[in-house]
Amino acid sequence: MKKILFILSVLSSGVLFSQSDSQEKIELTFATYNVSMESDNYSPKGAMGKSEQLLIQQLNSGNNTQIKNIAQIIQTVRPDVILLNEFDYIKDPELGVKAFIKNYLNISQGGAAAIDYPYYYYSTVNTGQPSPYDLNNDGKFNNFGNDAWGFGNYPGQYGMMLLSKYPIDVNAVRTFQHFKWKDMPGALLTKKADGSDWYNKKAWKEFPLSSKSHWDVPVQIGNKTIHILASHPTPPTFDGAEDRNGKRNHDEIRFWKDYISDNLASYIYDDKGIKGGLPSNFQFVILGDQNASAVEGDAIREGIKSLIESPKVNSDFIPASKGGAEHSPENPLAINHTAFWRMRADYVLPSKLGFKYINSGVFWPAKGEPMAELVEKRESSSDHRLVWVKVVFE
């Protein structure tokens, strides 16, 4: 009974609407979760020859404890649409997304009810995509790692996956994996200590903005459409005084701010060459691990701050948890942290247009509460927490 009451408290939603009450009002839960389901999680640090095959093996087994815990968390929150960050790109859905759904989500974990996602979207990303340049200027041409177009030791490491209970208009998906950083007006340029360009001219000409990708995925709900804007900008660290990752993180986040604006998106083009941003009368939800906070951490804060404060975004609420507050009791901001390393990094940002906010939260039970063991350690599930927002779609 205690566990049931806890789940109800996590998901309590005030006034409920259903299609039987009104054809115009549907209750929806959107979520984002950096699940850390990439090869470093399943093999020793520094081991050679890593690839998505390590995740394929774990998905096929159906008995990996970390993945079972992740599935239980998803089954508990029960989002209608969820973005999974750091889910390695696996080309064959039978070996990747379908194996995860069939072998973990479709099976009750820890007493939680099984859940199904008939619809999904994933695609290639820039992490681990080799470049022919010395992008970190260490005098070595390693192709991968810091010399990949997005940090990664093999193509598709730290990929993304979108799961949905509602149909996805796959033909209308827009991806921006190959949008060039140089084509963003006012891009934050990286300089060496002597004032010269960090990247050589050839590298800068080819450099993609996205460290993974940016996706605009239309989800169809009845006769209406919600645009899921998904991304996972690079951490603004692991560099030097030049702050090349911090600047890229800022501009990756700024991309969405410009994309949803009324007059700043004309420079944007997608991977099919179609130009422009999101029309002003479209509903959207921005999902993803943005690796940035407007009040803490090492990011250039104006990036995430300007997105949160966009007149198009509903930022009247901040998801919270008891576990986050307990994890850093001396920090008044900890109640809103979404990562074990003590920062708000993961976001669910619905548009003001078309949604009525109901409730939100970060799945982070305090010690002694049911399911606290699912987030007790880094290896229990992830160093991030699932973040969710419940709305009425009108």
C-alpha positions as CSV (number, residue, x, y, z in Angstrom):
1,M,0.0,0.0,0.0
2,K,2.9,2.4,0.9
3,K,4.3,1.9,-2.6
4,I,1.0,2.5,-4.3
5,L,0.5,5.7,-2.3
6,F,4.0,6.9,-3.3
7,I,3.3,6.3,-7.0
8,L,0.1,8.2,-6.7
9,S,1.9,11.1,-5.1
10,V,4.4,11.1,-7.8
11,L,1.8,11.3,-10.5
12,S,-1.0,13.2,-8.9
13,S,-2.4,15.6,-11.4
14,G,-5.2,17.6,-9.9
15,V,-8.2,17.9,-12.2
16,L,-8.2,15.1,-14.8
17,F,-9.6,15.3,-18.3
18,S,-10.3,12.5,-20.7
19,Q,-11.5,12.2,-24.2
20,S,-14.9,11.0,-22.8
21,D,-15.2,14.3,-21.0
22,S,-14.2,16.4,-23.9
23,Q,-12.9,15.7,-27.4
24,E,-10.7,18.8,-27.1
25,K,-8.9,18.1,-23.9
26,I,-6.4,15.3,-23.5
27,E,-4.1,14.7,-20.5
28,L,-0.5,14.0,-21.5
29,T,2.8,13.3,-19.7
30,F,6.1,14.2,-21.4
31,A,9.4,13.1,-20.1
32,T,13.1,13.2,-20.7
33,Y,15.7,10.8,-19.3
34,N,19.4,10.5,-19.8
35,V,19.6,6.7,-19.3
36,S,23.4,6.3,-19.7
37,M,22.8,3.2,-21.9
38,E,26.1,3.4,-23.8
39,S,29.1,1.1,-23.9
40,D,31.1,2.8,-21.1
41,N,28.3,1.6,-18.8
42,Y,28.8,-2.1,-19.7
43,S,32.6,-2.5,-19.9
44,P,35.7,-1.3,-18.0
45,K,36.8,2.3,-18.5
46,G,39.5,2.5,-21.1
47,A,38.7,-0.9,-22.6
48,M,39.4,-1.0,-26.3
49,G,37.0,-2.0,-29.2
50,K,33.8,-0.6,-27.7
51,S,30.7,-0.3,-29.9
52,E,26.9,-0.5,-29.7
53,Q,27.3,-4.3,-29.7
54,L,27.7,-4.1,-25.9
55,L,24.3,-2.5,-25.5
56,I,22.8,-5.0,-28.0
57,Q,23.9,-7.8,-25.8
58,Q,22.4,-6.3,-22.7
59,L,19.1,-5.5,-24.5
60,N,18.9,-9.1,-25.8
61,S,19.5,-10.6,-22.3
62,G,16.6,-9.0,-20.6
63,N,18.3,-9.3,-17.3
64,N,20.6,-6.3,-17.0
65,T,19.9,-4.8,-13.6
66,Q,20.6,-1.2,-14.6
67,I,18.2,-1.4,-17.6
68,K,15.6,-3.2,-15.5
69,N,15.7,-0.3,-13.0
70,I,15.4,2.2,-15.8
71,A,12.4,0.4,-17.2
72,Q,10.8,0.3,-13.7
73,I,11.2,4.1,-13.4
74,I,9.6,4.6,-16.8
75,Q,6.8,2.2,-15.9
76,T,6.2,4.1,-12.7
77,V,6.0,7.6,-14.2
78,R,4.3,6.2,-17.4
79,P,5.0,9.1,-19.8
80,D,3.1,9.3,-23.1
81,V,6.2,10.6,-24.9
82,I,9.7,10.2,-23.6
83,L,13.1,11.1,-24.9
84,L,16.0,8.8,-23.9
85,N,19.4,10.5,-24.1
86,E,22.6,8.3,-24.2
87,F,20.9,5.4,-25.8
88,D,23.5,4.2,-28.3
89,Y,22.4,4.3,-32.0
90,I,21.5,0.8,-33.1
91,K,20.5,0.7,-36.8
92,D,18.4,-2.4,-36.6
93,P,15.3,-1.7,-34.5
94,E,14.9,-5.4,-33.7
95,L,18.2,-5.3,-31.9
96,G,17.8,-1.9,-30.4
97,V,14.5,-0.1,-29.6
98,K,12.3,-3.1,-30.1
99,A,14.5,-5.3,-27.9
100,F,14.3,-2.6,-25.1
101,I,10.6,-2.4,-25.4
102,K,10.0,-6.2,-25.6
103,N,12.5,-7.4,-23.1
104,Y,12.2,-4.7,-20.5
105,L,9.3,-2.3,-20.8
106,N,6.8,-4.9,-21.8
107,I,7.7,-6.9,-18.7
108,S,6.7,-5.8,-15.2
109,Q,9.8,-4.6,-13.3
110,G,9.7,-4.5,-9.5
111,G,5.9,-4.8,-9.4
112,A,5.3,-1.9,-11.7
113,A,2.8,-2.4,-14.6
114,A,4.3,-3.2,-18.0
115,I,4.2,-0.4,-20.5
116,D,4.3,-0.3,-24.3
117,Y,5.4,2.2,-26.9
118,P,4.1,1.3,-30.3
119,Y,5.8,4.3,-31.9
120,Y,9.4,5.4,-31.9
121,Y,11.9,7.6,-33.7
122,Y,15.7,7.5,-33.8
123,S,18.4,8.4,-36.3
124,T,22.1,8.9,-36.7
125,V,24.0,11.4,-34.5
126,N,27.4,13.2,-34.7
127,T,28.9,11.6,-31.7
128,G,31.8,9.3,-32.7
129,Q,31.5,10.4,-36.4
130,P,35.2,10.7,-37.4
131,S,36.7,13.9,-38.7
132,P,40.0,14.3,-40.5
133,Y,41.0,17.2,-38.3
134,D,42.8,17.8,-35.0
135,L,39.7,19.4,-33.4
136,N,41.2,19.6,-29.9
137,N,44.6,20.9,-31.1
138,D,46.7,18.4,-29.3
139,G,48.9,17.7,-32.3
140,K,47.3,14.3,-33.0
141,F,44.8,13.2,-35.7
142,N,42.7,10.6,-33.8
143,N,39.5,10.7,-35.9
144,F,37.5,9.6,-32.9
145,G,37.2,10.9,-29.3
146,N,37.9,14.6,-29.2
147,D,38.6,14.6,-32.9
148,A,35.1,13.3,-33.8
149,W,32.4,15.8,-34.8
150,G,30.8,15.1,-31.5
151,F,32.8,13.4,-28.7
152,G,32.5,9.7,-28.9
153,N,34.7,6.6,-29.5
154,Y,32.4,5.1,-32.2
155,P,29.6,6.4,-34.4
156,G,26.3,6.6,-32.5
157,Q,27.7,6.6,-28.9
158,Y,25.5,8.7,-26.7
159,G,22.7,8.6,-29.2
160,M,19.0,9.5,-28.7
161,M,15.7,7.6,-28.8
162,L,12.1,8.9,-28.8
163,L,9.3,6.6,-27.6
164,S,5.6,7.5,-28.0
165,K,2.2,6.1,-27.3
166,Y,0.9,8.2,-30.1
167,P,1.7,8.0,-33.9
168,I,4.7,9.8,-35.2
169,D,4.6,11.4,-38.6
170,V,8.0,10.0,-39.6
171,N,7.8,11.6,-43.1
172,A,7.5,15.0,-41.6
173,V,10.4,14.7,-39.1
174,R,13.1,17.4,-39.5
175,T,16.6,16.7,-38.5
176,F,19.5,19.2,-38.2
177,Q,22.5,16.9,-37.8
178,H,24.4,18.5,-40.6
179,F,23.5,22.2,-40.0
180,K,26.9,24.0,-40.0
181,W,27.8,25.9,-36.9
182,K,29.3,28.7,-39.2
183,D,25.8,29.4,-40.6
184,M,24.4,30.5,-37.3
185,P,24.5,34.3,-37.2
186,G,26.5,35.5,-34.3
187,A,28.0,32.0,-33.5
188,L,30.3,32.0,-30.6
189,L,33.7,31.7,-32.2
190,T,36.5,29.8,-30.4
191,K,39.9,31.5,-30.3
192,K,43.4,30.5,-29.2
193,A,45.3,32.5,-26.6
194,D,46.9,34.5,-29.3
195,G,43.6,35.5,-30.8
196,S,43.7,33.2,-33.9
197,D,40.9,30.8,-34.8
198,W,40.9,27.6,-32.8
199,Y,39.6,25.5,-35.8
200,N,41.3,25.7,-39.1
201,K,39.3,27.0,-42.1
202,K,38.6,23.6,-43.6
203,A,37.4,22.2,-40.3
204,W,35.2,25.2,-39.5
205,K,33.6,25.0,-42.9
206,E,32.5,21.5,-42.2
207,F,31.8,21.7,-38.5
208,P,28.2,20.7,-37.5
209,L,26.5,22.7,-34.7
210,S,25.0,19.6,-33.1
211,S,27.2,17.4,-31.0
212,K,24.5,14.7,-31.5
213,S,21.6,16.1,-33.5
214,H,18.5,18.4,-33.2
215,W,15.2,16.7,-34.1
216,D,11.7,18.2,-34.8
217,V,9.5,15.1,-34.4
218,P,5.7,15.6,-35.1
219,V,3.5,13.5,-32.8
220,Q,-0.1,13.1,-33.9
221,I,-2.8,13.2,-31.2
222,G,-6.2,12.9,-32.7
223,N,-6.4,15.5,-35.5
224,K,-3.7,17.6,-33.8
225,T,0.1,17.6,-33.9
226,I,2.7,18.3,-31.2
227,H,6.3,19.0,-32.3
228,I,8.8,17.3,-30.0
229,L,12.1,19.3,-30.2
230,A,14.8,16.9,-29.0
231,S,18.5,17.4,-28.5
232,H,21.4,16.7,-26.2
233,P,24.0,19.5,-26.3
234,T,27.7,18.8,-25.5
235,P,28.7,19.2,-21.8
236,P,30.3,22.7,-21.5
237,T,33.4,21.2,-19.9
238,F,36.2,18.8,-20.9
239,D,38.1,21.5,-22.8
240,G,40.4,24.3,-21.8
241,A,40.6,28.1,-21.5
242,E,39.3,28.4,-25.1
243,D,35.9,27.0,-23.8
244,R,35.1,25.4,-27.2
245,N,32.6,23.0,-25.6
246,G,31.0,25.8,-23.6
247,K,30.4,27.9,-26.7
248,R,29.0,24.9,-28.6
249,N,26.7,24.1,-25.7
250,H,25.4,27.7,-25.7
251,D,24.8,27.7,-29.4
252,E,23.2,24.3,-29.5
253,I,20.7,25.5,-26.9
254,R,20.3,28.8,-28.7
255,F,19.3,26.9,-31.8
256,W,15.9,26.0,-30.3
257,K,15.3,29.5,-29.0
258,D,15.8,30.8,-32.6
259,Y,13.8,27.9,-34.1
260,I,10.6,28.7,-32.1
261,S,10.9,32.5,-32.5
262,D,8.8,34.6,-34.8
263,N,11.7,36.3,-36.6
264,L,15.1,34.6,-35.9
265,A,14.8,31.3,-37.7
266,S,15.3,32.3,-41.4
267,Y,19.0,31.1,-41.3
268,I,18.1,27.6,-40.2
269,Y,18.0,24.7,-42.8
270,D,17.4,21.0,-42.1
271,D,19.1,18.0,-43.5
272,K,16.8,18.0,-46.6
273,G,17.7,21.6,-47.3
274,I,14.3,23.0,-46.2
275,K,14.7,26.4,-44.5
276,G,13.0,28.1,-41.6
277,G,11.8,27.4,-38.1
278,L,8.6,26.3,-36.5
279,P,5.5,28.2,-37.5
280,S,4.1,30.4,-34.7
281,N,0.8,28.5,-34.5
282,F,2.4,25.1,-33.7
283,Q,2.5,23.5,-30.3
284,F,5.8,22.1,-29.1
285,V,7.6,20.4,-26.2
286,I,11.4,20.8,-25.9
287,L,13.0,17.7,-24.4
288,G,16.5,16.8,-23.5
289,D,19.6,16.8,-21.4
290,Q,20.8,20.4,-22.1
291,N,23.9,20.1,-19.9
292,A,23.3,23.6,-18.7
293,S,21.7,25.6,-15.8
294,A,20.8,29.3,-15.7
295,V,21.9,29.5,-12.1
296,E,24.6,26.9,-11.5
297,G,27.5,25.1,-13.2
298,D,30.1,25.9,-15.9
299,A,27.9,26.6,-18.9
300,I,27.5,30.0,-20.6
301,R,24.2,30.6,-18.8
302,E,22.7,33.0,-21.3
303,G,22.0,30.1,-23.6
304,I,19.7,28.1,-21.4
305,K,18.4,31.3,-19.7
306,S,17.2,32.8,-23.0
307,L,15.5,29.5,-24.0
308,I,13.7,29.2,-20.7
309,E,12.7,32.9,-20.8
310,S,11.4,32.7,-24.4
311,P,7.9,34.2,-24.7
312,K,6.9,31.0,-26.4
313,V,7.9,28.7,-23.5
314,N,5.9,27.9,-20.4
315,S,8.6,28.3,-17.6
316,D,6.2,29.1,-14.8
317,F,7.1,25.8,-13.0
318,I,10.4,24.0,-12.2
319,P,10.2,20.2,-11.7
320,A,11.3,19.2,-8.2
321,S,12.0,16.2,-6.0
322,K,12.6,15.4,-2.3
323,G,15.6,13.2,-3.2
324,G,17.4,16.1,-4.9
325,A,16.9,18.4,-1.9
326,E,18.2,15.6,0.4
327,H,21.2,15.0,-1.8
328,S,22.5,18.5,-1.3
329,P,20.8,19.8,1.8
330,E,23.0,22.9,2.0
331,N,21.9,24.0,-1.5
332,P,18.5,25.7,-1.8
333,L,18.5,25.0,-5.6
334,A,18.9,21.2,-5.0
335,I,15.2,20.5,-5.0
336,N,15.3,21.2,-8.8
337,H,18.4,19.2,-9.6
338,T,18.1,16.5,-12.2
339,A,21.5,15.0,-12.1
340,F,23.5,13.2,-9.4
341,W,26.3,15.7,-9.9
342,R,24.1,18.4,-8.5
343,M,22.6,20.6,-11.2
344,R,19.4,21.1,-13.2
345,A,20.5,19.8,-16.6
346,D,17.4,18.0,-18.0
347,Y,14.4,19.9,-19.3
348,V,10.8,19.4,-20.4
349,L,9.6,22.8,-21.7
350,P,6.1,22.9,-23.2
351,S,4.9,25.8,-25.4
352,K,2.6,28.3,-23.8
353,L,0.3,27.7,-26.8
354,G,-2.0,24.7,-26.5
355,F,-1.2,23.4,-23.1
356,K,-2.5,23.8,-19.5
357,Y,0.0,22.8,-16.9
358,I,-1.1,20.3,-14.3
359,N,2.0,18.9,-12.5
360,S,5.7,18.0,-12.8
361,G,8.5,16.3,-11.0
362,V,11.9,14.7,-11.0
363,F,11.9,11.0,-10.2
364,W,14.3,11.1,-7.2
365,P,12.8,9.4,-4.1
366,A,14.3,10.4,-0.8
367,K,16.1,7.8,1.3
368,G,13.6,5.4,2.9
369,E,10.9,6.1,0.3
370,P,9.8,3.3,-2.0
371,M,12.1,2.8,-5.0
372,A,14.9,5.0,-3.6
373,E,17.2,2.0,-4.3
374,L,16.6,2.6,-8.1
375,V,18.6,5.9,-7.8
376,E,20.8,5.1,-4.9
377,K,24.1,4.8,-6.9
378,R,25.3,5.9,-10.3
379,E,25.3,2.2,-11.4
380,S,21.8,1.6,-10.1
381,S,20.3,3.4,-13.1
382,S,21.9,6.7,-14.3
383,D,23.7,9.8,-13.1
384,H,20.6,11.7,-14.3
385,R,17.0,11.5,-13.2
386,L,13.8,11.2,-15.2
387,V,12.1,14.6,-15.5
388,W,8.4,14.7,-16.4
389,V,5.6,17.3,-16.9
390,K,1.9,16.6,-17.1
391,V,-0.3,18.9,-19.1
392,V,-3.7,19.1,-20.7
393,F,-3.5,19.4,-24.4
394,E,-6.3,21.7,-25.7
